[in-house]
Amino acid sequence: MEYISILRWSMPIVAVYFAFYGFLAGINETKHLMYATIGTNALNVALNYLFIYGKLGFPAMGIRGAALGTLLAQAAGLVYMVILFRVSKKCKRYGLLKRNRLNKTLLRDIGRTWLPVTLQYLFSHGILLVYEGIISGFGTVYLAVFHIIFAVNWLGKSVSGAFAEGGAILVGNALGKDDIKGAEKVIYVCFIIGLIIGLAVFLLVMFVPGLLVRVFNSEAETLAVGISALRFFAPFFFIASIGFTLEMIFSHNGWGRFVLLADVIMSLLFTIGFTLGAVGLFDGQIRGGWLGYGLYLAAYTVVLVLGFYSRRWAHLKVDSAAVENRE
């Protein structure tokens, strides 16, 4: 509660920050996103160190210091964005921060694109909570190991996701020019990058799983179960690198409804349905539970790949025809 009572004030700051973030991504000014992200995180680490432990004359605030450091770092990131939009010639020419009237047509278009992505995130987190409830039945060690599995999976997602976000911007630019072949070329390059990153994660997990587990926990039982689990999930991590790449491209270019539908169906079928059935089928063995989540990652990827080859993503209309109402 001490932590949340301070950190809650960062919510509006983060909301405005990511509005700027999305705009910069859309106009290909990604280097400023890099500066802001690296700078904010570095400042967060430094301020947390000062405020938690009371260094350089600051009082030792403990968990409250962690929240205050994060709040100030996020505020600094927002200040950087505001200054950038005031001084950058490329940003200033769009007239940002000068308009004082909301356009209903624009709001409706943004909502149409935003809602499926938001619903997907909410649904995914809800499903994971239910899945964790199933896994927790095996004991706290297995629940801890699943958190390690999830974190390692996100390691690959974070790296491939950065490339995929850049690719999504280029895909959107190409589609805006009706250059479908150019958009396909970008996606194929993203495929290759995703495969390379997926292969790197696969090799890391297969050959040094103990090193990854020790980052989180070095207890003997957790280490043994964690190594076994990582090697079990290694091929699924490799497959998922492609799925997450396509998820980013589709959701960033107006096909979030398809991503939402694919995630909902595959999660219910495999993460929950298959897991419950497999746990009973394998007499309560944890591998049945692991297999359910692994099959979800694989099936979700297959559906997204089929969506790519359907080419429906290339013929989407993401904004209204009421262009005359947009000033």
Short mmCIF file of the C-alpha atoms (twelve columns), coordinates in Angstrom:
data_MODEL
# 
_entry.id   MODEL 
# 
loop_
_atom_site.group_PDB 
_atom_site.id 
_atom_site.type_symbol 
_atom_site.label_atom_id 
_atom_site.label_alt_id 
_atom_site.label_comp_id 
_atom_site.label_asym_id 
_atom_site.label_seq_id 
_atom_site.Cartn_x 
_atom_site.Cartn_y 
_atom_site.Cartn_z 
_atom_site.pdbx_PDB_model_num 
ATOM 1   C CA . MET A 1   0.000   0.000   0.000   1 
ATOM 2   C CA . GLU A 2   2.903   2.359   0.703   1 
ATOM 3   C CA . TYR A 3   4.255   1.670   -2.767  1 
ATOM 4   C CA . ILE A 4   0.904   2.035   -4.553  1 
ATOM 5   C CA . SER A 5   -0.059  5.209   -2.667  1 
ATOM 6   C CA . ILE A 6   2.852   6.999   -4.374  1 
ATOM 7   C CA . LEU A 7   3.050   5.156   -7.694  1 
ATOM 8   C CA . ARG A 8   -0.645  5.714   -8.490  1 
ATOM 9   C CA . TRP A 9   0.187   9.333   -9.373  1 
ATOM 10  C CA . SER A 10  2.270   8.054   -12.281 1 
ATOM 11  C CA . MET A 11  -0.794  6.696   -14.120 1 
ATOM 12  C CA . PRO A 12  -1.779  9.963   -15.868 1 
ATOM 13  C CA . ILE A 13  1.909   10.666  -16.559 1 
ATOM 14  C CA . VAL A 14  2.365   7.288   -18.235 1 
ATOM 15  C CA . ALA A 15  -0.857  7.713   -20.240 1 
ATOM 16  C CA . VAL A 16  0.269   11.033  -21.757 1 
ATOM 17  C CA . TYR A 17  3.822   9.726   -22.249 1 
ATOM 18  C CA . PHE A 18  2.598   6.817   -24.360 1 
ATOM 19  C CA . ALA A 19  0.397   9.117   -26.419 1 
ATOM 20  C CA . PHE A 20  3.583   10.942  -27.420 1 
ATOM 21  C CA . TYR A 21  5.323   7.573   -27.803 1 
ATOM 22  C CA . GLY A 22  2.723   6.336   -30.301 1 
ATOM 23  C CA . PHE A 23  2.909   9.526   -32.346 1 
ATOM 24  C CA . LEU A 24  6.717   9.405   -32.583 1 
ATOM 25  C CA . ALA A 25  6.534   5.770   -33.677 1 
ATOM 26  C CA . GLY A 26  4.032   6.714   -36.361 1 
ATOM 27  C CA . ILE A 27  6.303   9.384   -37.894 1 
ATOM 28  C CA . ASN A 28  9.401   7.114   -37.725 1 
ATOM 29  C CA . GLU A 29  11.188  9.128   -35.026 1 
ATOM 30  C CA . THR A 30  12.144  5.950   -33.199 1 
ATOM 31  C CA . LYS A 31  15.578  7.209   -32.127 1 
ATOM 32  C CA . HIS A 32  13.859  9.580   -29.684 1 
ATOM 33  C CA . LEU A 33  11.880  6.642   -28.316 1 
ATOM 34  C CA . MET A 34  15.199  4.906   -27.694 1 
ATOM 35  C CA . TYR A 35  16.622  7.954   -25.921 1 
ATOM 36  C CA . ALA A 36  13.496  8.357   -23.791 1 
ATOM 37  C CA . THR A 37  13.240  4.668   -22.885 1 
ATOM 38  C CA . ILE A 38  16.912  4.176   -22.026 1 
ATOM 39  C CA . GLY A 39  17.097  7.510   -20.197 1 
ATOM 40  C CA . THR A 40  13.948  6.882   -18.167 1 
ATOM 41  C CA . ASN A 41  15.024  3.393   -17.139 1 
ATOM 42  C CA . ALA A 42  18.565  4.506   -16.232 1 
ATOM 43  C CA . LEU A 43  17.194  7.374   -14.160 1 
ATOM 44  C CA . ASN A 44  14.738  4.980   -12.506 1 
ATOM 45  C CA . VAL A 45  17.573  2.679   -11.418 1 
ATOM 46  C CA . ALA A 46  19.667  5.592   -10.112 1 
ATOM 47  C CA . LEU A 47  16.821  7.236   -8.184  1 
ATOM 48  C CA . ASN A 48  15.696  3.923   -6.720  1 
ATOM 49  C CA . TYR A 49  19.226  3.345   -5.444  1 
ATOM 50  C CA . LEU A 50  19.388  6.833   -3.885  1 
ATOM 51  C CA . PHE A 51  15.937  6.816   -2.305  1 
ATOM 52  C CA . ILE A 52  15.741  3.178   -1.151  1 
ATOM 53  C CA . TYR A 53  19.119  3.098   0.572   1 
ATOM 54  C CA . GLY A 54  19.517  6.798   1.424   1 
ATOM 55  C CA . LYS A 55  22.657  7.583   -0.578  1 
ATOM 56  C CA . LEU A 56  24.238  11.024  -1.195  1 
ATOM 57  C CA . GLY A 57  22.428  12.560  1.742   1 
ATOM 58  C CA . PHE A 58  18.931  11.375  0.843   1 
ATOM 59  C CA . PRO A 59  16.867  9.679   3.571   1 
ATOM 60  C CA . ALA A 60  16.533  5.876   3.354   1 
ATOM 61  C CA . MET A 61  12.870  5.449   2.373   1 
ATOM 62  C CA . GLY A 62  12.722  1.751   1.548   1 
ATOM 63  C CA . ILE A 63  9.746   0.713   -0.555  1 
ATOM 64  C CA . ARG A 64  8.410   4.282   -0.619  1 
ATOM 65  C CA . GLY A 65  11.715  5.358   -2.128  1 
ATOM 66  C CA . ALA A 66  11.290  2.784   -4.889  1 
ATOM 67  C CA . ALA A 67  7.894   4.250   -5.772  1 
ATOM 68  C CA . LEU A 68  9.132   7.855   -5.604  1 
ATOM 69  C CA . GLY A 69  12.136  7.082   -7.811  1 
ATOM 70  C CA . THR A 70  9.926   5.475   -10.443 1 
ATOM 71  C CA . LEU A 71  7.424   8.345   -10.320 1 
ATOM 72  C CA . LEU A 72  10.127  10.995  -10.800 1 
ATOM 73  C CA . ALA A 73  11.799  9.016   -13.606 1 
ATOM 74  C CA . GLN A 74  8.495   8.694   -15.483 1 
ATOM 75  C CA . ALA A 75  7.821   12.410  -14.980 1 
ATOM 76  C CA . ALA A 76  11.256  13.172  -16.429 1 
ATOM 77  C CA . GLY A 77  10.424  11.031  -19.475 1 
ATOM 78  C CA . LEU A 78  7.243   13.031  -20.036 1 
ATOM 79  C CA . VAL A 79  9.154   16.326  -19.690 1 
ATOM 80  C CA . TYR A 80  11.594  15.073  -22.333 1 
ATOM 81  C CA . MET A 81  8.683   14.344  -24.677 1 
ATOM 82  C CA . VAL A 82  7.071   17.765  -24.156 1 
ATOM 83  C CA . ILE A 83  10.371  19.579  -24.772 1 
ATOM 84  C CA . LEU A 84  10.997  17.473  -27.864 1 
ATOM 85  C CA . PHE A 85  7.603   18.360  -29.296 1 
ATOM 86  C CA . ARG A 86  8.316   22.042  -28.654 1 
ATOM 87  C CA . VAL A 87  11.789  22.192  -30.238 1 
ATOM 88  C CA . SER A 88  11.818  19.476  -32.922 1 
ATOM 89  C CA . LYS A 89  11.091  20.904  -36.373 1 
ATOM 90  C CA . LYS A 90  9.659   17.591  -37.562 1 
ATOM 91  C CA . CYS A 91  7.239   17.446  -34.624 1 
ATOM 92  C CA . LYS A 92  6.328   21.138  -34.671 1 
ATOM 93  C CA . ARG A 93  5.128   21.023  -38.264 1 
ATOM 94  C CA . TYR A 94  2.270   18.713  -37.222 1 
ATOM 95  C CA . GLY A 95  0.902   21.431  -34.928 1 
ATOM 96  C CA . LEU A 96  0.792   19.160  -31.910 1 
ATOM 97  C CA . LEU A 97  -0.202  20.654  -28.552 1 
ATOM 98  C CA . LYS A 98  -1.964  23.481  -30.369 1 
ATOM 99  C CA . ARG A 99  -5.375  21.977  -31.111 1 
ATOM 100 C CA . ASN A 100 -8.093  22.520  -28.536 1 
ATOM 101 C CA . ARG A 101 -11.046 20.670  -30.050 1 
ATOM 102 C CA . LEU A 102 -11.548 16.903  -30.120 1 
ATOM 103 C CA . ASN A 103 -12.756 15.427  -33.385 1 
ATOM 104 C CA . LYS A 104 -15.470 12.810  -32.826 1 
ATOM 105 C CA . THR A 105 -14.655 10.973  -36.047 1 
ATOM 106 C CA . LEU A 106 -11.023 10.640  -35.029 1 
ATOM 107 C CA . LEU A 107 -11.983 9.474   -31.554 1 
ATOM 108 C CA . ARG A 108 -14.259 6.809   -33.034 1 
ATOM 109 C CA . ASP A 109 -11.531 5.595   -35.400 1 
ATOM 110 C CA . ILE A 110 -8.964  5.433   -32.606 1 
ATOM 111 C CA . GLY A 111 -11.435 3.577   -30.405 1 
ATOM 112 C CA . ARG A 112 -12.166 1.048   -33.138 1 
ATOM 113 C CA . THR A 113 -8.461  0.255   -33.444 1 
ATOM 114 C CA . TRP A 114 -7.686  0.448   -29.740 1 
ATOM 115 C CA . LEU A 115 -10.556 -1.572  -28.243 1 
ATOM 116 C CA . PRO A 116 -9.655  -5.057  -29.616 1 
ATOM 117 C CA . VAL A 117 -6.043  -4.682  -28.465 1 
ATOM 118 C CA . THR A 118 -7.133  -3.605  -24.984 1 
ATOM 119 C CA . LEU A 119 -9.617  -6.470  -24.731 1 
ATOM 120 C CA . GLN A 120 -6.920  -8.906  -25.814 1 
ATOM 121 C CA . TYR A 121 -4.536  -7.731  -23.100 1 
ATOM 122 C CA . LEU A 122 -7.230  -7.916  -20.441 1 
ATOM 123 C CA . PHE A 123 -8.309  -11.365 -21.600 1 
ATOM 124 C CA . SER A 124 -4.720  -12.664 -21.775 1 
ATOM 125 C CA . HIS A 125 -3.958  -11.538 -18.242 1 
ATOM 126 C CA . GLY A 126 -7.204  -13.059 -17.005 1 
ATOM 127 C CA . ILE A 127 -6.427  -16.395 -18.660 1 
ATOM 128 C CA . LEU A 128 -2.923  -16.408 -17.176 1 
ATOM 129 C CA . LEU A 129 -4.357  -15.873 -13.705 1 
ATOM 130 C CA . VAL A 130 -6.653  -18.872 -14.180 1 
ATOM 131 C CA . TYR A 131 -3.760  -20.941 -15.573 1 
ATOM 132 C CA . GLU A 132 -1.561  -19.959 -12.629 1 
ATOM 133 C CA . GLY A 133 -4.345  -21.122 -10.336 1 
ATOM 134 C CA . ILE A 134 -4.195  -24.547 -12.000 1 
ATOM 135 C CA . ILE A 135 -0.398  -24.717 -11.806 1 
ATOM 136 C CA . SER A 136 -0.386  -23.597 -8.159  1 
ATOM 137 C CA . GLY A 137 -2.153  -26.872 -7.362  1 
ATOM 138 C CA . PHE A 138 1.172   -28.618 -7.974  1 
ATOM 139 C CA . GLY A 139 2.928   -26.507 -5.317  1 
ATOM 140 C CA . THR A 140 4.717   -23.196 -4.952  1 
ATOM 141 C CA . VAL A 141 7.872   -24.453 -6.696  1 
ATOM 142 C CA . TYR A 142 5.950   -25.160 -9.899  1 
ATOM 143 C CA . LEU A 143 4.210   -21.800 -9.716  1 
ATOM 144 C CA . ALA A 144 7.587   -20.080 -9.284  1 
ATOM 145 C CA . VAL A 145 8.971   -22.036 -12.238 1 
ATOM 146 C CA . PHE A 146 6.074   -20.958 -14.454 1 
ATOM 147 C CA . HIS A 147 6.912   -17.331 -13.625 1 
ATOM 148 C CA . ILE A 148 10.457  -18.076 -14.814 1 
ATOM 149 C CA . ILE A 149 9.063   -19.658 -17.994 1 
ATOM 150 C CA . PHE A 150 6.900   -16.611 -18.588 1 
ATOM 151 C CA . ALA A 151 9.823   -14.235 -18.002 1 
ATOM 152 C CA . VAL A 152 12.135  -16.106 -20.394 1 
ATOM 153 C CA . ASN A 153 9.399   -16.153 -23.030 1 
ATOM 154 C CA . TRP A 154 9.066   -12.390 -22.615 1 
ATOM 155 C CA . LEU A 155 12.826  -12.054 -23.060 1 
ATOM 156 C CA . GLY A 156 12.429  -13.259 -26.631 1 
ATOM 157 C CA . LYS A 157 9.223   -11.283 -27.067 1 
ATOM 158 C CA . SER A 158 10.853  -8.052  -25.934 1 
ATOM 159 C CA . VAL A 159 13.678  -8.300  -28.444 1 
ATOM 160 C CA . SER A 160 11.599  -9.559  -31.368 1 
ATOM 161 C CA . GLY A 161 8.824   -7.140  -30.388 1 
ATOM 162 C CA . ALA A 162 11.143  -4.155  -30.786 1 
ATOM 163 C CA . PHE A 163 11.992  -5.204  -34.334 1 
ATOM 164 C CA . ALA A 164 8.347   -6.071  -35.019 1 
ATOM 165 C CA . GLU A 165 7.198   -2.640  -33.850 1 
ATOM 166 C CA . GLY A 166 9.622   -1.013  -36.258 1 
ATOM 167 C CA . GLY A 167 8.414   -3.374  -38.967 1 
ATOM 168 C CA . ALA A 168 4.786   -2.534  -38.159 1 
ATOM 169 C CA . ILE A 169 5.519   1.152   -38.762 1 
ATOM 170 C CA . LEU A 170 7.035   0.382   -42.158 1 
ATOM 171 C CA . VAL A 171 4.152   -1.948  -43.023 1 
ATOM 172 C CA . GLY A 172 1.677   0.814   -42.160 1 
ATOM 173 C CA . ASN A 173 3.562   3.314   -44.310 1 
ATOM 174 C CA . ALA A 174 3.576   0.892   -47.240 1 
ATOM 175 C CA . LEU A 175 -0.144  0.119   -46.885 1 
ATOM 176 C CA . GLY A 176 -0.869  3.836   -46.732 1 
ATOM 177 C CA . LYS A 177 0.696   4.087   -50.191 1 
ATOM 178 C CA . ASP A 178 -1.203  0.984   -51.435 1 
ATOM 179 C CA . ASP A 179 2.140   -0.791  -51.731 1 
ATOM 180 C CA . ILE A 180 1.053   -4.271  -50.653 1 
ATOM 181 C CA . LYS A 181 4.143   -5.986  -52.062 1 
ATOM 182 C CA . GLY A 182 6.357   -3.577  -50.141 1 
ATOM 183 C CA . ALA A 183 4.427   -4.367  -46.949 1 
ATOM 184 C CA . GLU A 184 4.851   -8.106  -47.581 1 
ATOM 185 C CA . LYS A 185 8.602   -7.675  -48.011 1 
ATOM 186 C CA . VAL A 186 8.803   -5.953  -44.639 1 
ATOM 187 C CA . ILE A 187 6.829   -8.751  -42.992 1 
ATOM 188 C CA . TYR A 188 9.078   -11.406 -44.518 1 
ATOM 189 C CA . VAL A 189 12.122  -9.587  -43.136 1 
ATOM 190 C CA . CYS A 190 10.390  -9.501  -39.734 1 
ATOM 191 C CA . PHE A 191 9.803   -13.265 -40.119 1 
ATOM 192 C CA . ILE A 192 13.524  -13.829 -40.580 1 
ATOM 193 C CA . ILE A 193 14.462  -11.573 -37.660 1 
ATOM 194 C CA . GLY A 194 11.885  -13.320 -35.468 1 
ATOM 195 C CA . LEU A 195 13.294  -16.724 -36.427 1 
ATOM 196 C CA . ILE A 196 16.846  -15.624 -35.633 1 
ATOM 197 C CA . ILE A 197 15.805  -14.267 -32.237 1 
ATOM 198 C CA . GLY A 198 13.715  -17.375 -31.587 1 
ATOM 199 C CA . LEU A 199 16.696  -19.580 -32.465 1 
ATOM 200 C CA . ALA A 200 18.931  -17.579 -30.112 1 
ATOM 201 C CA . VAL A 201 16.445  -18.028 -27.251 1 
ATOM 202 C CA . PHE A 202 16.090  -21.732 -28.125 1 
ATOM 203 C CA . LEU A 203 19.861  -22.297 -27.957 1 
ATOM 204 C CA . LEU A 204 20.155  -20.265 -24.755 1 
ATOM 205 C CA . VAL A 205 17.406  -22.283 -23.103 1 
ATOM 206 C CA . MET A 206 18.739  -25.645 -24.300 1 
ATOM 207 C CA . PHE A 207 22.402  -25.147 -23.410 1 
ATOM 208 C CA . VAL A 208 22.426  -22.843 -20.357 1 
ATOM 209 C CA . PRO A 209 19.024  -23.279 -18.681 1 
ATOM 210 C CA . GLY A 210 20.593  -23.362 -15.234 1 
ATOM 211 C CA . LEU A 211 22.063  -19.896 -15.745 1 
ATOM 212 C CA . LEU A 212 18.619  -18.512 -16.602 1 
ATOM 213 C CA . VAL A 213 16.943  -20.149 -13.607 1 
ATOM 214 C CA . ARG A 214 19.629  -18.864 -11.212 1 
ATOM 215 C CA . VAL A 215 18.777  -15.301 -12.218 1 
ATOM 216 C CA . PHE A 216 15.495  -15.835 -10.363 1 
ATOM 217 C CA . ASN A 217 16.164  -18.599 -7.823  1 
ATOM 218 C CA . SER A 218 19.054  -20.907 -6.946  1 
ATOM 219 C CA . GLU A 219 17.296  -23.323 -4.588  1 
ATOM 220 C CA . ALA A 220 18.013  -26.926 -5.565  1 
ATOM 221 C CA . GLU A 221 14.412  -28.016 -6.186  1 
ATOM 222 C CA . THR A 222 13.486  -24.884 -8.123  1 
ATOM 223 C CA . LEU A 223 16.675  -25.172 -10.150 1 
ATOM 224 C CA . ALA A 224 15.993  -28.789 -11.099 1 
ATOM 225 C CA . VAL A 225 12.356  -28.203 -12.045 1 
ATOM 226 C CA . GLY A 226 13.229  -24.947 -13.824 1 
ATOM 227 C CA . ILE A 227 15.865  -26.565 -16.033 1 
ATOM 228 C CA . SER A 228 13.460  -29.345 -16.988 1 
ATOM 229 C CA . ALA A 229 10.671  -26.846 -17.737 1 
ATOM 230 C CA . LEU A 230 12.849  -24.539 -19.840 1 
ATOM 231 C CA . ARG A 231 14.032  -27.393 -22.036 1 
ATOM 232 C CA . PHE A 232 10.438  -28.588 -22.389 1 
ATOM 233 C CA . PHE A 233 9.329   -25.135 -23.568 1 
ATOM 234 C CA . ALA A 234 12.351  -24.396 -25.793 1 
ATOM 235 C CA . PRO A 235 10.701  -25.414 -29.119 1 
ATOM 236 C CA . PHE A 236 7.523   -23.529 -28.199 1 
ATOM 237 C CA . PHE A 237 9.544   -20.371 -27.501 1 
ATOM 238 C CA . PHE A 238 11.063  -20.705 -30.968 1 
ATOM 239 C CA . ILE A 239 7.646   -20.997 -32.626 1 
ATOM 240 C CA . ALA A 240 6.168   -18.163 -30.553 1 
ATOM 241 C CA . SER A 241 8.770   -15.684 -31.838 1 
ATOM 242 C CA . ILE A 242 6.961   -15.682 -35.197 1 
ATOM 243 C CA . GLY A 243 3.532   -15.386 -33.602 1 
ATOM 244 C CA . PHE A 244 4.451   -12.350 -31.548 1 
ATOM 245 C CA . THR A 245 5.977   -10.656 -34.598 1 
ATOM 246 C CA . LEU A 246 2.715   -11.033 -36.523 1 
ATOM 247 C CA . GLU A 247 0.666   -10.000 -33.489 1 
ATOM 248 C CA . MET A 248 2.543   -6.699  -33.328 1 
ATOM 249 C CA . ILE A 249 2.170   -6.035  -37.055 1 
ATOM 250 C CA . PHE A 250 -1.534  -6.892  -37.204 1 
ATOM 251 C CA . SER A 251 -2.556  -5.056  -34.031 1 
ATOM 252 C CA . HIS A 252 -0.558  -1.958  -35.032 1 
ATOM 253 C CA . ASN A 253 -2.247  -1.802  -38.422 1 
ATOM 254 C CA . GLY A 254 -5.912  -2.165  -37.573 1 
ATOM 255 C CA . TRP A 255 -6.429  -5.953  -37.503 1 
ATOM 256 C CA . GLY A 256 -6.636  -6.235  -33.734 1 
ATOM 257 C CA . ARG A 257 -9.998  -8.012  -33.955 1 
ATOM 258 C CA . PHE A 258 -8.399  -10.987 -35.667 1 
ATOM 259 C CA . VAL A 259 -5.602  -11.103 -33.081 1 
ATOM 260 C CA . LEU A 260 -8.173  -10.895 -30.275 1 
ATOM 261 C CA . LEU A 261 -10.286 -13.710 -31.758 1 
ATOM 262 C CA . ALA A 262 -7.237  -15.936 -32.313 1 
ATOM 263 C CA . ASP A 263 -5.990  -15.361 -28.773 1 
ATOM 264 C CA . VAL A 264 -9.386  -15.984 -27.162 1 
ATOM 265 C CA . ILE A 265 -10.060 -19.232 -29.037 1 
ATOM 266 C CA . MET A 266 -6.567  -20.703 -28.655 1 
ATOM 267 C CA . SER A 267 -6.347  -19.712 -24.971 1 
ATOM 268 C CA . LEU A 268 -9.676  -21.322 -24.120 1 
ATOM 269 C CA . LEU A 269 -8.884  -24.442 -26.146 1 
ATOM 270 C CA . PHE A 270 -5.332  -25.051 -24.965 1 
ATOM 271 C CA . THR A 271 -4.231  -22.878 -22.027 1 
ATOM 272 C CA . ILE A 272 -7.376  -23.755 -20.086 1 
ATOM 273 C CA . GLY A 273 -9.226  -26.602 -21.846 1 
ATOM 274 C CA . PHE A 274 -6.295  -28.833 -22.797 1 
ATOM 275 C CA . THR A 275 -4.479  -28.108 -19.531 1 
ATOM 276 C CA . LEU A 276 -7.423  -29.225 -17.415 1 
ATOM 277 C CA . GLY A 277 -7.882  -32.347 -19.537 1 
ATOM 278 C CA . ALA A 278 -4.166  -33.167 -19.712 1 
ATOM 279 C CA . VAL A 279 -3.622  -32.830 -15.971 1 
ATOM 280 C CA . GLY A 280 -6.286  -35.469 -15.473 1 
ATOM 281 C CA . LEU A 281 -5.110  -37.597 -18.411 1 
ATOM 282 C CA . PHE A 282 -1.494  -37.678 -17.209 1 
ATOM 283 C CA . ASP A 283 -2.532  -38.505 -13.631 1 
ATOM 284 C CA . GLY A 284 -1.707  -35.073 -12.312 1 
ATOM 285 C CA . GLN A 285 1.731   -34.809 -13.929 1 
ATOM 286 C CA . ILE A 286 3.004   -31.257 -14.405 1 
ATOM 287 C CA . ARG A 287 3.996   -31.931 -18.014 1 
ATOM 288 C CA . GLY A 288 0.325   -32.053 -18.896 1 
ATOM 289 C CA . GLY A 289 -0.042  -28.532 -17.561 1 
ATOM 290 C CA . TRP A 290 3.073   -27.342 -19.356 1 
ATOM 291 C CA . LEU A 291 1.911   -28.901 -22.616 1 
ATOM 292 C CA . GLY A 292 -1.349  -26.943 -22.528 1 
ATOM 293 C CA . TYR A 293 0.452   -23.586 -22.458 1 
ATOM 294 C CA . GLY A 294 3.021   -24.743 -25.011 1 
ATOM 295 C CA . LEU A 295 0.318   -25.850 -27.455 1 
ATOM 296 C CA . TYR A 296 -1.392  -22.476 -27.010 1 
ATOM 297 C CA . LEU A 297 1.812   -20.702 -28.109 1 
ATOM 298 C CA . ALA A 298 2.137   -22.982 -31.147 1 
ATOM 299 C CA . ALA A 299 -1.545  -22.920 -32.187 1 
ATOM 300 C CA . TYR A 300 -1.796  -19.155 -31.756 1 
ATOM 301 C CA . THR A 301 1.227   -18.738 -34.035 1 
ATOM 302 C CA . VAL A 302 -0.235  -21.065 -36.676 1 
ATOM 303 C CA . VAL A 303 -3.513  -19.106 -36.768 1 
ATOM 304 C CA . LEU A 304 -1.653  -15.789 -37.167 1 
ATOM 305 C CA . VAL A 305 0.478   -17.224 -39.975 1 
ATOM 306 C CA . LEU A 306 -2.695  -18.382 -41.739 1 
ATOM 307 C CA . GLY A 307 -4.063  -14.874 -41.250 1 
ATOM 308 C CA . PHE A 308 -0.981  -13.459 -42.955 1 
ATOM 309 C CA . TYR A 309 -1.401  -15.713 -45.987 1 
ATOM 310 C CA . SER A 310 -5.093  -14.804 -46.196 1 
ATOM 311 C CA . ARG A 311 -3.904  -11.261 -47.105 1 
ATOM 312 C CA . ARG A 312 -6.950  -9.714  -45.437 1 
ATOM 313 C CA . TRP A 313 -4.620  -7.502  -43.389 1 
ATOM 314 C CA . ALA A 314 -3.615  -5.792  -46.648 1 
ATOM 315 C CA . HIS A 315 -7.130  -4.541  -47.436 1 
ATOM 316 C CA . LEU A 316 -8.250  -3.076  -44.122 1 
ATOM 317 C CA . LYS A 317 -9.832  0.339   -43.758 1 
ATOM 318 C CA . VAL A 318 -8.731  1.825   -40.461 1 
ATOM 319 C CA . ASP A 319 -10.169 5.331   -40.779 1 
ATOM 320 C CA . SER A 320 -13.522 6.801   -41.720 1 
ATOM 321 C CA . ALA A 321 -14.437 8.319   -45.034 1 
ATOM 322 C CA . ALA A 322 -15.375 11.583  -43.308 1 
ATOM 323 C CA . VAL A 323 -12.058 13.201  -44.181 1 
ATOM 324 C CA . GLU A 324 -13.684 16.581  -44.630 1 
ATOM 325 C CA . ASN A 325 -14.475 16.702  -40.916 1 
ATOM 326 C CA . ARG A 326 -10.819 16.361  -39.990 1 
ATOM 327 C CA . GLU A 327 -9.096  19.690  -39.658 1 
# 
